[in-house]
């Protein structure tokens, strides 16, 4: 299960910081995370050694973790999504006057859109 959690976390990091990696590292990470290929399968597909795949993945993972440590975009995104969920839950308890209902509905829709992007 830890491997799956690692891949999910790597996918988040790749979504935010992937364009900052070299094309080669991006491709290896994409094959590893999104295509769920093993290191040997990646090596076979790209005609490189399994050790080359291992080393490149390790470097890419460190690079992505370094970006997150410095920039914190994934952490900030998660916090904003949780805050949007909390706001949406609080709005469920609001019973506005009829004239205010459209504005409340727009607010709910905006929060739902933020959450859906997660």
ABEGO torsion letter per residue (X at the ends): XAAAAAAAAAAAAAAAAAAABBAAAAAAAAAAAAAGBBAAAAAAAAGBBAAAAAAAAAAAAAAAAAAAAAAGAAAAAAAAAAAAAAAAAAAAABBBBAAAAAAAAAAAAAAAAAAAAX
